[in-house]
Amino acid sequence: MKKSTSSLVDNSKMAFFNDGNQLFTTAIDNNLQFLDQGIFQMTYQKKETLVTIYLAETILKICDKKQDRYINIENSYLRGVINQKSKQFGFRICKNGQHVEFFGIHLEFLNKIKIYMIQSDFQSKYQILSKIGNGYLSSVYKVQHTISGQECAVKIYEKSNLTKSSSYEKEFFMNEINILRQVNHKGLLKLQEIFEGEKNIYIVTELLEGGPIKKYIFNQNLSDQEMIKIMQSLFNSLNYLHKLNIYHTDIRFDNILLRDSMDLQSTCLINFGKAVQFPQKRRSIINLTPQEESAQKFYMKKDIYSLSIIILSIFTKKFYQENQLVDELLMKNFKNISYIEYMELSPTLQRFFEMIFTDKYKKEIDSLTCENILEFEVFKVPLKPRNSKIQISQNLKSLVRRTSKYEPRLSQREKLEQTLNIIKLPPIHGDSPTSTGKTHSTSPQSDRFISNQLASFLKAGHFTQRKNALKQNIII
């Protein structure tokens, strides 16, 4: 339930995410491209003003007839409010003990800004369904949105643990939030919203129901083309990150999940706490120092090596000491995987692994990017999509049952009976030399004689001779 303006208490000054900055700021990038978000009624310091709001990244530009103001909404606090006079729905932005309210809200605009802001009403928005797992400082749960019914995942941190933890762990925590807010790619975990309660912090993300990819990779017989498509989806995700000057630096099996267990191409990279980001060039204003450029190349190469080791595991069905192997590769020590040259692979696959894991292409690997890798011939092989569970069950019904190789063999008598059903024997003792097909001998002695003779001819391969003789009513 949305609270009225008077009933809300502003705790932003004592909140975990408070950075000490004032609500309104003048420190903005003049190159930002602002987009119109609509007209609102602003209430600030008990004064009401009609304003137009523009948005660029995390900066709100608020324009009225007199002046333009700016708010950096990153890690500011978002509250839903209702105007007591007009009963109009709106929202409040709080920062460091200051706040401003806007009414006449556009829901699309609110969805754009909420991932950058901190909310407080987790318990009223979500219901916890079950526990998924544990992290070092957090627990992960499956939750359901109380209104839409959408299932999500939430990572819950105790604020006391975060405040007691080292500066590195706090940095990892804030870094992951910062990266998740920037990325929007099907191969990367998607952030939904963030909440802060009295004791806990809640990071709500999409639910990756497929689980860890490694439990499927090592339990299925995949074709080369299917494994290549997994490679392609992972390198596409990494390429997107690198284009944002973001380097994951912690790529391993535990950090690759699937959205759908039946679609191995639905890979998703998670855990960005250790990611490194360099400033992006905007109109060639920002230039990296030589040290930064060197570090950037190092992290790029580390990500490519780390992901390539995952790919190697997929093809060889072997686990590797990822960190140790990456360090050795960065030092150009290829001894531990020298058998790459002897793997039985297609030429295009062989060339990919040799380029990454041997010293044949030393010069190329130093400047190799994910974008270059995605242009390799190995990724140009067409592949039909995998069947879903429903398609598989339907196809199974139409399949002819395969005869087991362990079914018992027919006895000699059963073989004879099948043969007699196919070939109609003429009578042995006819009424006349010319009478054929009128009567059949029913004598046990005759049956045994025919059986023994026919069996010997079947075994000796003289069936044709026997058949011709029978046509002439002759017993051999």
C-alpha positions as CSV (number, residue, x, y, z in Angstrom):
1,M,0.0,0.0,0.0
2,K,1.3,3.4,-0.9
3,K,1.8,5.8,2.0
4,S,0.7,9.4,2.1
5,T,3.4,12.0,2.1
6,S,3.0,12.9,5.8
7,S,3.4,9.3,7.0
8,L,6.7,8.6,5.3
9,V,9.9,8.8,7.4
10,D,13.1,9.7,5.6
11,N,15.9,7.4,6.8
12,S,18.2,8.0,3.9
13,K,20.8,9.8,6.0
14,M,21.5,6.6,8.0
15,A,21.0,4.2,5.2
16,F,23.7,1.7,4.0
17,F,23.9,3.2,0.5
18,N,24.2,6.8,1.5
19,D,27.3,8.3,-0.2
20,G,27.1,11.6,1.6
21,N,26.3,13.6,-1.5
22,Q,23.5,16.2,-1.7
23,L,20.2,15.6,-3.4
24,F,20.8,18.1,-6.2
25,T,24.1,18.2,-8.1
26,T,25.9,20.3,-10.6
27,A,28.6,17.7,-11.4
28,I,27.3,16.3,-14.7
29,D,28.8,15.4,-18.1
30,N,27.9,18.0,-20.7
31,N,27.9,15.3,-23.4
32,L,24.9,13.4,-21.9
33,Q,22.0,12.9,-24.3
34,F,18.8,13.5,-22.3
35,L,15.4,12.1,-23.3
36,D,12.1,13.6,-22.4
37,Q,10.2,11.5,-19.8
38,G,7.1,13.7,-19.4
39,I,5.5,16.5,-17.3
40,F,5.2,16.1,-13.5
41,Q,4.1,18.1,-10.6
42,M,7.1,18.5,-8.3
43,T,6.9,19.2,-4.5
44,Y,10.1,20.4,-2.9
45,Q,10.3,22.2,0.4
46,K,6.5,22.5,0.5
47,K,6.5,24.3,-2.9
48,E,4.6,22.8,-5.9
49,T,6.0,23.4,-9.4
50,L,5.1,22.0,-12.8
51,V,8.3,20.5,-14.4
52,T,9.5,18.5,-17.3
53,I,11.8,15.6,-16.5
54,Y,14.6,14.3,-18.8
55,L,16.7,11.2,-18.2
56,A,20.3,10.3,-19.3
57,E,21.9,7.3,-17.7
58,T,21.6,7.9,-13.9
59,I,21.0,11.7,-14.2
60,L,17.6,13.4,-14.0
61,K,17.3,16.8,-15.5
62,I,14.4,18.8,-14.0
63,C,13.3,21.8,-16.0
64,D,10.8,24.5,-15.0
65,K,10.3,28.1,-16.2
66,K,13.1,29.5,-14.0
67,Q,15.9,26.9,-13.9
68,D,17.3,23.5,-14.7
69,R,18.2,21.2,-11.8
70,Y,20.0,17.8,-11.8
71,I,19.7,14.7,-9.5
72,N,22.0,11.7,-9.7
73,I,19.6,9.0,-8.8
74,E,22.2,6.2,-8.4
75,N,21.8,4.6,-4.9
76,S,19.2,7.2,-3.9
77,Y,16.1,6.0,-2.2
78,L,12.8,5.5,-4.0
79,R,9.4,5.5,-2.2
80,G,5.9,5.4,-3.6
81,V,3.6,8.2,-2.3
82,I,0.1,9.5,-2.7
83,N,-0.8,13.2,-2.8
84,Q,-3.1,13.9,0.1
85,K,-5.0,16.6,-1.8
86,S,-5.3,15.2,-5.3
87,K,-5.0,11.5,-4.3
88,Q,-2.6,11.2,-7.2
89,F,0.1,8.5,-7.3
90,G,3.7,9.6,-7.3
91,F,7.2,8.8,-6.0
92,R,9.7,10.3,-3.6
93,I,13.5,10.5,-4.2
94,C,15.5,10.6,-0.9
95,K,19.2,11.3,-0.5
96,N,21.3,12.1,2.5
97,G,18.3,13.3,4.5
98,Q,16.8,15.4,1.7
99,H,13.8,14.5,-0.6
100,V,11.7,15.7,-3.5
101,E,8.4,14.3,-4.7
102,F,6.9,14.0,-8.2
103,F,3.3,13.3,-9.1
104,G,1.7,12.3,-12.4
105,I,3.9,9.3,-12.8
106,H,4.5,7.3,-16.0
107,L,5.0,3.6,-15.1
108,E,7.4,3.1,-18.0
109,F,9.6,5.9,-16.6
110,L,9.5,4.3,-13.1
111,N,10.6,1.0,-14.5
112,K,13.6,2.7,-16.1
113,I,14.9,4.3,-13.0
114,K,14.1,1.7,-10.3
115,I,17.2,-0.5,-11.0
116,Y,19.4,2.5,-10.1
117,M,17.6,3.2,-6.9
118,I,17.0,1.5,-3.5
119,Q,13.5,0.6,-2.4
120,S,12.3,-0.4,1.1
121,D,9.1,-2.6,0.8
122,F,10.5,-6.0,-0.2
123,Q,8.2,-8.0,2.1
124,S,5.1,-6.5,0.6
125,K,6.2,-7.0,-3.0
126,Y,7.6,-10.5,-2.8
127,Q,6.9,-13.9,-1.2
128,I,9.8,-16.2,-0.5
129,L,9.2,-19.7,-1.9
130,S,12.3,-21.8,-1.3
131,K,16.0,-21.6,-0.7
132,I,18.3,-22.1,-3.7
133,G,21.8,-21.8,-2.2
134,N,24.3,-19.9,-0.1
135,G,27.1,-17.5,-0.9
136,Y,30.0,-16.3,1.3
137,L,28.0,-13.3,2.6
138,S,24.5,-14.1,1.2
139,S,21.7,-16.6,0.8
140,V,19.8,-17.0,-2.4
141,Y,16.0,-17.7,-2.5
142,K,13.4,-18.3,-5.1
143,V,10.6,-15.7,-4.7
144,Q,7.3,-14.7,-6.3
145,H,6.0,-11.2,-7.0
146,T,2.8,-10.8,-5.1
147,I,1.0,-8.9,-7.9
148,S,2.3,-10.3,-11.2
149,G,3.1,-13.8,-10.0
150,Q,6.5,-13.6,-11.7
151,E,9.1,-15.9,-10.1
152,C,12.5,-14.3,-9.5
153,A,15.7,-15.0,-7.5
154,V,16.8,-12.8,-4.6
155,K,20.2,-12.6,-3.0
156,I,19.8,-11.6,0.7
157,Y,22.7,-9.9,2.6
158,E,22.8,-9.2,6.3
159,K,23.9,-5.6,6.7
160,S,25.8,-6.5,9.8
161,N,27.9,-9.0,7.9
162,L,28.6,-6.4,5.2
163,T,29.7,-3.7,7.7
164,K,32.0,-6.2,9.5
165,S,33.5,-7.6,6.3
166,S,36.7,-6.4,4.7
167,S,36.9,-3.4,2.4
168,Y,37.5,-5.8,-0.5
169,E,34.2,-7.7,0.1
170,K,32.3,-4.4,0.3
171,E,33.9,-3.3,-2.9
172,F,32.9,-6.6,-4.6
173,F,29.3,-6.2,-3.4
174,M,29.0,-2.6,-4.7
175,N,30.9,-3.5,-7.9
176,E,28.4,-6.3,-8.8
177,I,25.5,-3.9,-8.3
178,N,27.2,-1.3,-10.5
179,I,27.9,-3.8,-13.3
180,L,24.4,-5.4,-13.2
181,R,22.8,-2.0,-13.6
182,Q,24.7,-1.4,-16.8
183,V,24.3,-4.6,-18.7
184,N,21.3,-5.7,-20.8
185,H,22.1,-8.9,-22.7
186,K,20.4,-12.3,-22.9
187,G,23.7,-14.0,-21.9
188,L,24.1,-12.0,-18.7
189,L,22.2,-12.0,-15.5
190,K,19.4,-9.4,-15.4
191,L,18.9,-7.1,-12.4
192,Q,15.2,-6.4,-11.4
193,E,15.4,-4.2,-8.4
194,I,17.2,-3.6,-5.0
195,F,15.7,-3.2,-1.5
196,E,17.1,-2.2,1.8
197,G,15.3,-3.2,5.0
198,E,16.2,-2.7,8.6
199,K,18.6,-5.7,8.8
200,N,18.9,-6.9,5.2
201,I,19.7,-5.9,1.6
202,Y,17.8,-7.7,-1.1
203,I,19.1,-7.9,-4.7
204,V,16.3,-9.2,-7.0
205,T,17.3,-10.7,-10.3
206,E,15.8,-13.0,-13.0
207,L,15.5,-16.7,-12.0
208,L,17.8,-19.0,-14.0
209,E,15.8,-22.2,-13.8
210,G,18.2,-24.3,-15.8
211,G,20.9,-24.4,-13.1
212,P,24.6,-24.9,-13.5
213,I,25.7,-25.8,-17.0
214,K,28.3,-28.3,-15.9
215,K,25.8,-30.8,-14.6
216,Y,24.4,-31.1,-18.2
217,I,27.6,-30.9,-20.1
218,F,29.2,-33.9,-18.5
219,N,26.0,-36.0,-18.6
220,Q,25.1,-35.6,-22.3
221,N,26.5,-36.8,-25.5
222,L,26.6,-33.6,-27.6
223,S,27.6,-33.3,-31.2
224,D,30.4,-31.0,-32.2
225,Q,27.9,-28.6,-33.7
226,E,26.0,-28.4,-30.5
227,M,29.1,-27.7,-28.4
228,I,30.2,-25.1,-31.0
229,K,26.8,-23.3,-30.5
230,I,27.5,-23.2,-26.7
231,M,30.9,-21.7,-27.4
232,Q,29.3,-19.1,-29.6
233,S,26.7,-18.0,-27.0
234,L,29.4,-17.7,-24.4
235,F,31.7,-15.6,-26.6
236,N,28.8,-13.4,-27.6
237,S,28.1,-12.6,-24.0
238,L,31.8,-11.9,-23.3
239,N,32.1,-9.8,-26.4
240,Y,29.1,-7.6,-25.2
241,L,30.9,-7.1,-21.8
242,H,34.2,-6.2,-23.4
243,K,32.6,-3.6,-25.7
244,L,31.5,-1.9,-22.5
245,N,35.1,-2.0,-21.3
246,I,34.0,-4.5,-18.6
247,Y,36.1,-7.6,-17.9
248,H,34.6,-10.4,-15.8
249,T,38.0,-11.8,-14.5
250,D,36.2,-14.7,-12.7
251,I,34.9,-17.0,-15.5
252,R,34.5,-20.6,-14.3
253,F,31.8,-23.3,-14.4
254,D,30.2,-22.1,-11.2
255,N,29.5,-18.7,-12.8
256,I,27.7,-20.1,-15.9
257,L,24.1,-21.0,-15.5
258,L,21.3,-21.9,-17.9
259,R,17.9,-20.2,-18.3
260,D,16.4,-23.4,-19.7
261,S,17.8,-26.9,-19.1
262,M,16.5,-28.0,-22.5
263,D,18.4,-25.3,-24.3
264,L,22.2,-25.4,-23.8
265,Q,22.5,-22.2,-25.8
266,S,20.7,-20.3,-23.0
267,T,23.9,-19.8,-21.1
268,C,24.1,-16.9,-18.7
269,L,27.2,-15.4,-17.0
270,I,26.7,-14.4,-13.3
271,N,28.7,-13.0,-10.4
272,F,30.3,-9.7,-11.4
273,G,31.8,-8.8,-8.0
274,K,35.4,-9.2,-9.3
275,A,34.8,-7.5,-12.6
276,V,37.0,-4.7,-13.8
277,Q,35.7,-1.7,-15.7
278,F,37.7,0.9,-17.6
279,P,36.3,4.3,-18.6
280,Q,34.5,4.3,-21.9
281,K,35.5,6.7,-24.6
282,R,32.9,9.2,-25.4
283,R,33.7,11.3,-28.5
284,S,37.4,10.6,-27.9
285,I,37.5,12.7,-24.8
286,I,38.7,9.9,-22.4
287,N,42.0,8.3,-23.3
288,L,43.5,5.5,-21.3
289,T,47.0,5.8,-19.9
290,P,49.6,3.3,-21.1
291,Q,49.3,1.5,-17.8
292,E,45.5,1.3,-18.2
293,E,45.8,0.0,-21.8
294,S,48.3,-2.7,-20.7
295,A,45.9,-3.7,-17.8
296,Q,43.0,-3.7,-20.2
297,K,44.8,-6.1,-22.6
298,F,45.7,-8.3,-19.7
299,Y,42.2,-8.7,-18.4
300,M,40.8,-9.2,-21.9
301,K,43.3,-12.0,-22.5
302,K,42.5,-13.5,-19.1
303,D,38.8,-13.6,-19.9
304,I,39.4,-15.3,-23.3
305,Y,41.7,-17.9,-21.7
306,S,39.3,-18.6,-18.9
307,L,36.4,-19.1,-21.3
308,S,38.5,-21.2,-23.6
309,I,39.3,-23.5,-20.8
310,I,35.6,-24.0,-20.1
311,I,35.2,-24.8,-23.8
312,L,38.1,-27.3,-23.7
313,S,36.4,-29.0,-20.7
314,I,33.2,-29.3,-22.7
315,F,34.9,-31.1,-25.6
316,T,37.3,-33.3,-23.5
317,K,34.9,-33.9,-20.6
318,K,37.7,-33.1,-18.2
319,F,37.9,-30.6,-15.3
320,Y,41.0,-28.3,-15.2
321,Q,42.5,-26.2,-12.5
322,E,41.2,-23.1,-14.1
323,N,43.2,-20.4,-12.1
324,Q,46.5,-22.2,-12.3
325,L,46.1,-23.0,-16.0
326,V,45.1,-19.4,-16.9
327,D,48.2,-18.1,-15.0
328,E,50.4,-20.5,-17.0
329,L,48.8,-19.5,-20.3
330,L,49.3,-15.8,-19.5
331,M,53.0,-16.6,-19.0
332,K,52.9,-18.5,-22.4
333,N,53.5,-21.9,-20.7
334,F,51.6,-24.3,-22.9
335,K,53.1,-27.6,-21.6
336,N,50.1,-28.8,-19.5
337,I,47.9,-28.9,-22.6
338,S,50.4,-29.9,-25.2
339,Y,48.1,-32.8,-26.3
340,I,45.8,-30.2,-28.1
341,E,47.7,-30.9,-31.3
342,Y,46.6,-34.6,-31.2
343,M,42.9,-34.1,-30.5
344,E,40.7,-35.7,-33.1
345,L,38.7,-32.7,-34.1
346,S,37.4,-31.0,-37.3
347,P,40.0,-28.7,-38.9
348,T,38.2,-25.5,-37.9
349,L,37.9,-26.7,-34.2
350,Q,41.5,-27.8,-34.2
351,R,42.7,-24.4,-35.4
352,F,40.6,-22.7,-32.7
353,F,42.2,-24.7,-29.9
354,E,45.7,-24.5,-31.4
355,M,45.4,-20.7,-31.6
356,I,44.5,-20.4,-27.9
357,F,46.5,-23.2,-26.3
358,T,49.7,-23.6,-28.4
359,D,52.6,-21.4,-29.3
360,K,51.8,-21.6,-33.1
361,Y,50.0,-18.3,-33.0
362,K,51.9,-16.2,-30.4
363,K,51.5,-13.0,-32.3
364,E,47.8,-13.4,-33.0
365,I,46.8,-14.3,-29.5
366,D,48.3,-11.0,-28.1
367,S,45.8,-8.9,-30.1
368,L,42.9,-11.4,-30.2
369,T,39.5,-10.2,-29.2
370,C,36.1,-11.9,-28.7
371,E,35.0,-10.1,-31.8
372,N,37.8,-11.7,-33.8
373,I,37.0,-15.1,-32.4
374,L,33.4,-14.9,-33.4
375,E,34.5,-14.4,-37.0
376,F,36.3,-17.8,-37.0
377,E,35.2,-20.4,-39.5
378,V,34.2,-22.7,-36.7
379,F,31.1,-20.6,-35.9
380,K,29.7,-20.7,-39.4
381,V,28.5,-24.3,-39.2
382,P,24.6,-24.4,-39.4
383,L,22.8,-26.3,-36.6
384,K,19.2,-27.3,-36.2
385,P,17.6,-26.3,-32.9
386,R,17.4,-28.9,-30.2
387,N,13.9,-30.5,-29.6
388,S,11.9,-29.4,-26.6
389,K,10.6,-31.9,-24.1
390,I,7.2,-31.9,-25.7
391,Q,8.6,-32.5,-29.2
392,I,10.7,-35.4,-27.9
393,S,7.8,-37.1,-26.3
394,Q,5.7,-36.8,-29.5
395,N,8.5,-38.1,-31.6
396,L,9.1,-41.1,-29.4
397,K,5.5,-42.3,-30.0
398,S,6.1,-42.5,-33.7
399,L,9.4,-44.4,-33.5
400,V,9.5,-48.1,-34.4
401,R,10.6,-50.2,-31.5
402,R,14.2,-51.5,-32.0
403,T,14.7,-55.2,-31.5
404,S,17.1,-55.9,-28.7
405,K,20.2,-57.8,-29.5
406,Y,19.6,-59.9,-26.4
407,E,16.3,-61.4,-27.6
408,P,16.5,-65.2,-27.6
409,R,17.2,-67.0,-30.9
410,L,14.6,-69.1,-32.6
411,S,14.9,-72.9,-32.2
412,Q,15.5,-75.1,-35.2
413,R,11.9,-76.3,-35.0
414,E,10.6,-72.7,-35.0
415,K,12.8,-71.9,-38.0
416,L,11.4,-74.9,-39.8
417,E,7.8,-73.9,-39.0
418,Q,8.4,-70.4,-40.3
419,T,10.0,-71.8,-43.5
420,L,7.0,-74.2,-44.0
421,N,4.7,-71.3,-43.7
422,I,6.5,-69.5,-46.5
423,I,7.1,-72.5,-48.8
424,K,4.2,-74.9,-49.4
425,L,5.7,-78.4,-49.8
426,P,4.3,-80.8,-52.4
427,P,3.0,-84.2,-51.2
428,I,5.5,-86.9,-50.6
429,H,3.2,-89.8,-51.5
430,G,0.8,-88.6,-54.1
431,D,-2.1,-90.6,-55.5
432,S,-0.4,-90.5,-58.9
433,P,2.9,-89.4,-60.3
434,T,1.2,-86.3,-61.6
435,S,-0.8,-85.3,-58.5
436,T,0.7,-82.3,-56.7
437,G,-0.7,-80.1,-53.9
438,K,-3.7,-82.4,-53.2
439,T,-2.6,-84.1,-49.9
440,H,0.2,-83.8,-47.4
441,S,1.9,-86.5,-45.5
442,T,1.0,-86.5,-41.8
443,S,3.4,-89.3,-40.9
444,P,5.6,-88.5,-37.9
445,Q,8.4,-90.4,-39.6
446,S,8.0,-88.2,-42.7
447,D,8.0,-85.1,-40.6
448,R,11.2,-86.1,-38.9
449,F,12.8,-87.1,-42.2
450,I,11.9,-83.8,-43.8
451,S,13.0,-81.8,-40.8
452,N,16.4,-83.5,-40.6
453,Q,17.0,-83.2,-44.3
454,L,15.9,-79.6,-44.5
455,A,18.0,-78.6,-41.5
456,S,21.1,-80.1,-43.0
457,F,20.5,-78.3,-46.3
458,L,19.8,-75.0,-44.6
459,K,23.1,-75.4,-42.7
460,A,25.0,-76.4,-45.8
461,G,23.6,-73.5,-47.8
462,H,21.9,-75.9,-50.3
463,F,18.4,-74.5,-49.9
464,T,18.0,-73.7,-53.6
465,Q,18.9,-77.3,-54.5
466,R,16.4,-78.6,-52.0
467,K,13.7,-76.3,-53.3
468,N,14.2,-77.4,-56.9
469,A,14.1,-81.1,-55.9
470,L,10.9,-80.6,-54.0
471,K,9.3,-79.1,-57.1
472,Q,10.1,-82.3,-58.9
473,N,8.6,-84.3,-56.0
474,I,11.9,-85.9,-55.3
475,I,13.3,-86.6,-51.8
476,I,17.1,-86.2,-51.6
